Amino acid sequence: MMTTSQIAARLGIRSARVRRLIHAGTLPAVNLSAGRRPTYLVAVADLDALLEARRVIPGAASRREAGRRRKTTDALGRAANAAAGRYVPPQPKHRKTKG
């Protein structure tokens, strides 16, 4: 079992961030305090599971890049979607620049 400050030191983040992960339900913890200020303990296995779930695979596209690819469609793809009866979002309008 580890405290929030021990986890923060291990990950190089602030303990407030660890507490936010606990409050959000992302990191399971046990509250040992009966008072107003909680004292959390986290199982090492739960911390390892969180880190494994957030592991980044080298060479894999990030979520942001995947979203860009999903949103941008070339003219051929737009035509195929329209022919299939699927919704084709309108092309973004470009602003004219003063020249």
Helices and strands as residue ranges (DSSP letters): E 2-3, H 4-11, H 15-24, E 30-31, E 40-42, H 44-53, H 63-71, H 75-83
